[in-house]
């Protein structure tokens, strides 16, 4: 039994957390109910039927279930249209697909949140030497850094007054950085500022890890296009692959043409018998996100009470994604913690986590992800680049109870070394 391996003092602190976190859990429950209502209403309005789960193969013509699913995603994400496909294999794939569709030779894109997430840097051409990077395709890249976790609105406004920027990109979550993730309120405010000076620039939001954490999505806040992965929040722990792009109809048409071919667009694409999982995953997503949030709030509470540094967000902070970070101080602590998460995972619990190279990342990584879907981050996972100050990044948790067991075992391993 895992619980027999856990330090009794940690169990006592975990019991105390139930009282201290009661009001925070209640607020998370309220958001879950609100988002569940939105999703259930969208299912009902679109007349989802059992026949929509049919396996469509070959070209995938006339898939009514796929078309309904994309209408529901558009509704939930506050957009005119959406592309939801198993052929989009990850959030990174969704981002590159969208960039490639919307940006041509000579166009300029600007990251409004500074240096992008590690796996995007080679895609853009900031590192590596891929012949398929945006830079190699002639796309010009600029970035405007955040200032004290806030958009540099003055610099953004002055730059966009020049009217020679095709697309601006906002990364909602922190990625592998020390900055905080961005709330919908902050995103909505900067979008309003942008629209005061530039009506034409495409505003794109990388929504990974943030879906259903708040009552509004970037589409509700005025974003033109939003992208994400179904192996994160909107897959609900049920979808085993897939990604989405949601936004203005004209932009979705361009992305669909890039995914398939001009003239074909959204009309083809076999579902590989994934419709049932995609519908069910979205239906379960509010509850999965609720569990993930509670798991990470619990982790934050325990880490803060035990005296660890730079626990972010703090347990009583407002949250806008399912990511939790903590500075563990040493490589040994980092490795031990991720080993504890892996050892208490339902899948591959026997695997011993060690630092190793990982495709798309510039440093050795440790990664614990004993998940039913490989790489799923709505399921509890923990990973980090093995560099000082040895900051750990945790995501997800399909159940608070399972999450507690994993986190308490991981803490026991580093507390008792």
C-alpha positions as CSV (number, residue, x, y, z in Angstrom):
1,X,0.0,0.0,0.0
2,X,1.3,3.4,-1.0
3,X,-0.2,5.1,2.1
4,X,1.9,2.9,4.4
5,X,5.1,4.3,2.7
6,X,4.1,7.9,3.4
7,X,5.6,9.9,6.3
8,X,2.9,10.1,9.1
9,X,3.7,13.8,9.6
10,X,2.9,14.5,6.0
11,X,-0.4,12.6,6.4
12,X,-1.2,14.9,9.3
13,X,-0.5,18.0,7.3
14,X,-2.6,16.6,4.4
15,X,-5.5,16.2,6.8
16,X,-5.2,19.8,8.0
17,X,-5.2,21.0,4.4
18,X,-8.8,19.9,4.0
19,X,-9.9,22.7,6.3
20,X,-7.6,25.3,5.0
21,X,-8.4,24.6,1.3
22,X,-12.2,24.2,1.7
23,X,-13.1,27.7,0.3
24,X,-10.7,27.3,-2.6
25,X,-12.0,23.9,-3.5
26,X,-15.6,25.4,-3.4
27,X,-14.7,28.1,-5.9
28,X,-13.1,25.5,-8.2
29,X,-16.4,23.5,-7.9
30,X,-18.4,26.6,-8.9
31,X,-16.3,27.1,-12.1
32,X,-16.7,23.4,-12.9
33,X,-20.5,23.6,-12.7
34,X,-20.5,26.7,-14.9
35,X,-18.4,25.2,-17.6
36,X,-20.3,21.9,-17.4
37,X,-23.5,23.8,-18.1
38,X,-21.9,25.4,-21.2
39,X,-20.7,22.1,-22.5
40,X,-23.9,20.2,-21.8
41,X,-25.9,23.0,-23.4
42,X,-23.8,22.8,-26.5
43,X,-24.3,19.1,-26.8
44,X,-28.0,19.5,-26.6
45,X,-28.2,22.4,-29.0
46,X,-26.3,20.4,-31.6
47,X,-28.4,17.3,-31.3
48,X,-25.6,14.9,-30.6
49,X,-26.7,11.3,-31.3
50,X,-25.2,7.8,-30.9
51,X,-24.8,7.7,-34.7
52,X,-22.3,10.5,-34.5
53,X,-19.8,8.0,-33.0
54,X,-19.6,6.0,-36.2
55,X,-16.2,5.0,-37.5
56,X,-15.6,6.9,-40.7
57,X,-12.6,5.7,-42.7
58,X,-10.9,6.5,-46.0
59,X,-11.3,10.1,-47.0
60,X,-13.7,10.8,-44.1
61,X,-16.4,12.4,-46.3
62,X,-19.8,13.3,-44.8
63,X,-18.8,12.8,-41.1
64,X,-21.7,14.5,-39.3
65,X,-20.3,13.6,-35.9
66,X,-17.0,15.3,-36.7
67,X,-18.9,18.4,-37.9
68,X,-21.0,18.5,-34.8
69,X,-18.0,18.1,-32.6
70,X,-16.3,21.1,-34.2
71,X,-19.4,23.2,-33.8
72,X,-19.4,22.3,-30.1
73,X,-15.7,23.1,-29.6
74,X,-16.3,26.5,-31.4
75,X,-19.1,27.3,-29.0
76,X,-17.2,26.3,-25.9
77,X,-14.2,28.3,-26.9
78,X,-16.1,31.4,-27.9
79,X,-15.2,31.1,-31.6
80,X,-17.0,31.1,-35.0
81,X,-15.5,27.8,-36.1
82,X,-13.1,25.0,-35.0
83,X,-10.9,22.3,-36.4
84,X,-10.7,19.2,-34.1
85,X,-8.8,16.3,-35.6
86,X,-6.8,13.2,-34.6
87,X,-4.4,14.2,-37.4
88,X,-3.3,17.1,-35.1
89,X,-1.1,15.1,-32.8
90,X,-0.1,17.6,-30.1
91,X,-0.3,21.2,-29.0
92,X,3.1,21.9,-30.7
93,X,1.7,20.4,-33.9
94,X,-1.4,22.6,-33.6
95,X,0.8,25.7,-33.2
96,X,3.0,24.9,-36.2
97,X,0.1,24.1,-38.3
98,X,-1.5,27.4,-37.5
99,X,1.6,29.5,-37.9
100,X,2.4,27.8,-41.3
101,X,-1.2,28.4,-42.5
102,X,-1.3,32.1,-41.5
103,X,2.2,33.3,-42.1
104,X,3.9,33.6,-45.5
105,X,7.3,34.8,-46.7
106,X,8.0,38.4,-45.5
107,X,5.3,38.4,-42.8
108,X,6.2,39.4,-39.3
109,X,5.0,37.7,-36.2
110,X,5.6,39.0,-32.6
111,X,5.5,37.0,-29.4
112,X,3.9,39.3,-26.8
113,X,5.0,37.0,-24.0
114,X,8.8,37.0,-24.5
115,X,10.8,33.9,-25.3
116,X,8.5,31.0,-26.3
117,X,8.2,27.6,-24.8
118,X,11.3,25.4,-25.4
119,X,9.7,23.1,-28.1
120,X,8.6,26.1,-30.1
121,X,12.1,27.6,-30.5
122,X,13.2,25.2,-33.2
123,X,9.8,25.6,-34.9
124,X,10.3,29.3,-35.2
125,X,14.0,29.1,-36.0
126,X,15.4,30.5,-32.8
127,X,17.4,27.3,-32.3
128,X,18.4,24.3,-34.5
129,X,18.7,24.3,-38.2
130,X,15.5,22.8,-39.5
131,X,14.7,23.5,-43.2
132,X,11.0,23.7,-42.2
133,X,11.2,26.4,-39.5
134,X,9.3,29.7,-39.9
135,X,12.6,31.5,-40.2
136,X,13.7,29.3,-43.2
137,X,10.3,30.0,-44.8
138,X,11.0,33.8,-44.6
139,X,8.8,34.7,-41.7
140,X,10.3,37.5,-39.6
141,X,10.1,37.0,-35.8
142,X,10.2,39.6,-33.0
143,X,9.3,39.4,-29.3
144,X,8.3,41.8,-26.6
145,X,9.1,40.6,-23.1
146,X,6.7,40.8,-20.2
147,X,7.6,43.3,-17.5
148,X,7.0,42.0,-13.9
149,X,4.6,39.4,-15.3
150,X,2.6,42.1,-17.2
151,X,2.3,42.9,-20.8
152,X,4.5,45.8,-21.9
153,X,1.5,47.6,-23.3
154,X,3.3,50.8,-24.3
155,X,5.8,48.9,-26.4
156,X,3.1,46.7,-27.9
157,X,1.0,49.7,-28.9
158,X,3.9,51.6,-30.4
159,X,5.1,48.6,-32.4
160,X,1.6,47.8,-33.8
161,X,0.9,51.3,-34.8
162,X,3.3,50.7,-37.7
163,X,0.7,48.3,-39.3
164,X,3.3,45.9,-40.7
165,X,2.8,43.0,-38.3
166,X,0.7,40.0,-39.6
167,X,0.3,38.1,-36.3
168,X,0.9,38.5,-32.6
169,X,1.1,35.4,-30.4
170,X,0.3,35.1,-26.7
171,X,1.4,32.1,-24.7
172,X,-1.1,31.8,-21.8
173,X,0.9,29.4,-19.6
174,X,4.4,30.0,-18.3
175,X,6.2,27.2,-20.1
176,X,9.6,26.5,-18.6
177,X,10.0,30.0,-17.2
178,X,9.7,31.7,-13.9
179,X,7.0,34.1,-15.0
180,X,3.3,33.6,-14.0
181,X,0.7,32.3,-16.4
182,X,-1.7,34.9,-17.8
183,X,-5.3,35.3,-16.7
184,X,-8.1,35.8,-19.2
185,X,-8.6,39.2,-17.7
186,X,-5.1,40.3,-18.6
187,X,-5.4,38.8,-22.1
188,X,-8.7,40.5,-22.7
189,X,-7.2,43.8,-21.6
190,X,-4.2,43.7,-23.9
191,X,-6.4,42.6,-26.8
192,X,-8.6,45.7,-26.3
193,X,-5.5,47.9,-26.3
194,X,-4.3,46.2,-29.5
195,X,-7.6,46.7,-31.3
196,X,-7.5,50.5,-30.5
197,X,-4.5,50.9,-32.7
198,X,-4.6,47.9,-35.1
199,X,-7.8,46.3,-36.4
200,X,-6.1,43.9,-38.8
201,X,-3.3,42.1,-36.9
202,X,-4.2,38.4,-36.1
203,X,-4.3,37.8,-32.4
204,X,-3.4,34.2,-31.6
205,X,-3.4,32.5,-28.2
206,X,-1.6,29.3,-27.2
207,X,-4.3,28.0,-24.8
208,X,-2.5,24.9,-23.7
209,X,-3.1,23.9,-20.0
210,X,-5.6,26.8,-19.6
211,X,-8.9,25.5,-21.0
212,X,-11.9,25.5,-18.6
213,X,-9.8,26.8,-15.7
214,X,-11.8,30.0,-15.8
215,X,-15.3,30.8,-17.0
216,X,-14.0,32.5,-20.2
217,X,-11.7,31.4,-23.0
218,X,-9.5,33.5,-25.2
219,X,-12.1,33.5,-27.9
220,X,-14.5,35.2,-25.5
221,X,-11.8,37.8,-24.8
222,X,-11.4,38.8,-28.5
223,X,-8.7,36.4,-29.7
224,X,-8.9,35.7,-33.4
225,X,-7.5,32.1,-33.1
226,X,-6.8,29.7,-30.3
227,X,-4.9,26.4,-30.3
228,X,-4.5,23.5,-27.9
229,X,-4.1,19.8,-27.4
230,X,-6.7,17.1,-26.5
231,X,-4.1,15.3,-24.4
232,X,-4.5,18.3,-22.0
233,X,-7.6,19.8,-20.6
234,X,-10.2,19.5,-23.3
235,X,-9.5,15.8,-23.8
236,X,-10.7,15.1,-20.3
237,X,-8.3,12.3,-19.8
238,X,-10.3,10.3,-22.3
239,X,-9.0,11.4,-25.7
240,X,-5.8,9.5,-26.6
241,X,-4.6,11.9,-29.3
242,X,-5.7,15.0,-31.2
243,X,-5.6,18.8,-31.1
244,X,-7.8,21.7,-32.0
245,X,-7.7,25.1,-33.6
246,X,-10.6,27.5,-33.0
247,X,-11.3,31.0,-34.2
248,X,-12.6,33.2,-37.0
249,X,-14.2,31.2,-39.9
250,X,-11.8,32.6,-42.5
251,X,-8.7,31.7,-40.4
252,X,-10.0,28.2,-39.7
253,X,-10.5,27.7,-43.4
254,X,-6.9,28.6,-44.0
255,X,-5.7,26.2,-41.3
256,X,-7.9,23.4,-42.7
257,X,-6.5,23.9,-46.2
258,X,-3.0,23.6,-44.7
259,X,-3.9,20.4,-42.9
260,X,-5.5,18.7,-45.9
261,X,-5.3,20.6,-49.2
262,X,-6.8,23.8,-50.8
263,X,-10.3,22.9,-52.0
264,X,-10.6,20.1,-49.5
265,X,-10.2,21.9,-46.2
266,X,-12.5,20.7,-43.4
267,X,-14.5,18.4,-45.7
268,X,-12.2,15.4,-45.4
269,X,-10.2,13.6,-42.7
270,X,-11.1,10.2,-41.3
271,X,-11.8,10.1,-37.6
272,X,-10.0,6.8,-36.9
273,X,-12.9,5.8,-34.6
274,X,-12.0,8.7,-32.3
275,X,-15.4,10.6,-32.3
276,X,-16.7,8.8,-29.2
277,X,-13.5,9.6,-27.3
278,X,-13.5,13.2,-28.4
279,X,-17.1,13.8,-27.5
280,X,-16.8,12.0,-24.2
281,X,-13.5,13.7,-23.4
282,X,-14.9,17.1,-23.8
283,X,-18.0,16.1,-21.8
284,X,-15.7,15.0,-18.9
285,X,-13.3,17.9,-19.3
286,X,-14.7,20.2,-16.6
287,X,-14.5,17.5,-14.0
288,X,-11.0,16.5,-15.1
289,X,-9.8,20.2,-14.9
290,X,-11.4,20.5,-11.5
291,X,-9.5,17.5,-10.2
292,X,-6.3,18.8,-11.7
293,X,-6.7,22.2,-10.1
294,X,-7.4,20.7,-6.7
295,X,-4.5,18.4,-7.0
296,X,-2.1,21.2,-7.8
297,X,-3.6,23.5,-5.1
298,X,-2.9,20.6,-2.6
299,X,0.6,20.2,-3.9
300,X,1.2,24.0,-3.5
301,X,-0.1,24.0,0.0
302,X,2.1,21.0,1.1
303,X,5.2,22.5,-0.6
304,X,4.7,25.9,1.0
305,X,4.1,24.5,4.5
306,X,7.2,22.4,4.2
307,X,9.3,25.4,3.4
308,X,10.2,25.0,-0.3
309,X,11.2,28.0,-2.3
310,X,9.4,29.8,-5.1
311,X,6.2,27.7,-5.0
312,X,4.1,29.2,-7.8
313,X,1.2,29.7,-7.9
314,X,0.9,29.9,-4.1
315,X,-1.9,27.7,-2.8
316,X,-4.2,30.7,-2.3
317,X,-3.4,32.5,-5.6
318,X,-5.8,32.9,-8.5
319,X,-5.1,30.2,-11.1
320,X,-5.4,30.3,-14.9
321,X,-3.9,26.9,-15.8
322,X,-3.2,23.5,-14.4
323,X,0.6,24.0,-13.9
324,X,2.4,24.1,-10.5
325,X,6.1,24.9,-10.1
326,X,8.5,24.6,-7.2
327,X,12.2,25.2,-6.8
328,X,13.7,22.1,-5.3
329,X,17.3,23.4,-5.0
330,X,19.3,20.3,-6.0
331,X,19.4,17.7,-8.8
332,X,19.0,15.0,-6.2
333,X,15.7,16.5,-4.9
334,X,14.4,16.9,-8.4
335,X,15.2,13.3,-9.4
336,X,13.8,11.9,-6.2
337,X,10.5,13.8,-6.5
338,X,9.9,12.8,-10.1
339,X,10.8,9.2,-9.1
340,X,8.1,9.4,-6.4
341,X,5.5,10.6,-8.9
342,X,6.4,7.8,-11.3
343,X,6.5,5.1,-8.6
344,X,2.9,6.0,-7.6
345,X,1.6,6.1,-11.2
346,X,-0.9,3.5,-12.4
347,X,1.1,2.9,-15.6
348,X,4.9,2.1,-15.7
349,X,5.3,2.5,-11.9
350,X,8.4,0.2,-12.1
351,X,10.2,2.7,-14.4
352,X,13.0,4.5,-12.7
353,X,13.2,8.2,-13.7
354,X,16.6,9.5,-14.6
355,X,17.9,12.6,-16.4
356,X,18.0,12.1,-20.1
357,X,18.0,14.0,-23.4
358,X,14.5,14.7,-25.0
359,X,13.7,15.6,-28.5
360,X,12.9,19.3,-28.9
361,X,14.4,20.4,-25.6
362,X,17.9,21.9,-25.2
363,X,18.8,20.3,-21.8
364,X,18.6,16.9,-20.2
365,X,15.1,16.4,-18.7
366,X,13.5,14.4,-16.0
367,X,9.9,13.3,-16.7
368,X,7.4,11.3,-14.7
369,X,4.3,10.5,-16.6
370,X,2.8,7.1,-15.8
371,X,-0.3,7.9,-17.8
372,X,-2.9,5.9,-19.7
373,X,-2.1,8.2,-22.7
374,X,1.5,8.7,-23.4
375,X,2.5,12.3,-22.8
376,X,-0.9,13.3,-21.4
377,X,-0.6,16.2,-19.0
378,X,-4.2,16.3,-17.8
379,X,-3.1,13.1,-16.0
380,X,-0.6,13.8,-13.2
381,X,2.8,14.4,-14.5
382,X,6.0,16.1,-13.4
383,X,9.0,17.2,-15.5
384,X,11.9,19.6,-15.5
385,X,15.1,20.6,-17.2
386,X,18.0,19.4,-15.1
387,X,19.6,22.8,-14.6
388,X,19.8,25.1,-11.5
389,X,17.7,26.1,-9.6
390,X,16.1,22.8,-10.4
391,X,12.6,24.0,-10.8
392,X,9.9,21.3,-11.1
393,X,6.8,21.6,-13.3
394,X,3.8,19.6,-12.3
395,X,0.5,19.3,-14.3
396,X,-2.8,17.7,-14.1
397,X,-4.3,15.0,-11.9
398,X,-7.5,13.1,-12.9
399,X,-8.4,12.5,-9.3
400,X,-7.6,14.4,-6.1
401,X,-7.3,11.2,-4.2
402,X,-4.8,9.7,-6.6
403,X,-3.0,13.0,-6.8
404,X,-2.6,13.2,-3.0
405,X,-1.1,9.7,-2.8
406,X,1.5,10.6,-5.5
407,X,2.5,13.9,-4.1
408,X,2.8,12.6,-0.6
409,X,5.0,9.7,-1.7
410,X,7.2,12.1,-3.7
411,X,7.5,14.4,-0.7
412,X,8.3,11.5,1.6
413,X,11.2,10.5,-0.8
414,X,12.9,13.9,-0.6
415,X,12.1,14.6,3.1
416,X,13.5,11.2,4.3
417,X,16.7,11.0,2.1
